[in-house]
């Protein structure tokens, strides 16, 4: 839930952001995936328009990007390994 909120945060109207701020804080704390300092950092970022790009690319995990990188890395390893067989 927190991930979805962060992904849409920049597209929300100011009023919607203020309405969802408590929900975001609650979901971040209840999930217990982040420690108190990390939750504080996320909340500081969402309250600072200039930092919204940090929300997706910062310390917050992006499972889709992680999976893409794992598949890409595996493919690259196989491709480079097969070069010696062709040469």
C-alpha positions, -999 to 999 in steps of 0.1 A, spaced: 0 0 0 28 25 9 46 17 -24 14 25 -44 10 57 -25 46 67 -32 43 59 -68 13 81 -73 23 109 -48 35 133 -75 3 131 -94 -20 138 -64 -34 172 -57 -21 190 -26 -53 184 -7 -52 146 -16 -16 144 -4 -24 159 30 -54 136 33 -32 105 26 -1 116 46 -14 99 78 -22 67 59 12 67 43 29 71 77 7 44 93 14 19 65 52 26 66 52 20 104 29 -10 105 48 -29 78 79 -27 99 100 -30 67 117 3 75 132 15 108 120 47 124 148 67 108 139 55 73 102 62 79 112 98 90 133 101 58 104 90 36 80 115 53 106 143 49 108 135 12 71 134 6 68 168 22 95 183 -1 84 185 -38 120 188 -50 128 154 -35 99 133 -50 122 117 -75 141 101 -45 109 82 -35 112 56 -62 149 55 -67 162 60 -32 165 35 -4 130 22 -11 130 -11 -29 117 -13 -64 108 -50 -69 101 -46 -106 135 -30 -112 153 -55 -91 138 -84 -111 146 -67 -144 182 -62 -133 185 -98 -121 172 -111 -155 194 -87 -174 225 -97 -154 218 -134 -159 213 -128 -197 245 -108 -199 265 -135 -181 252 -162 -204 258 -141 -235 293 -132 -225 300 -168 -216 289 -180 -250 313 -156 -268 343 -178 -261 324 -208 -276 317 -189 -309 352 -174 -313 
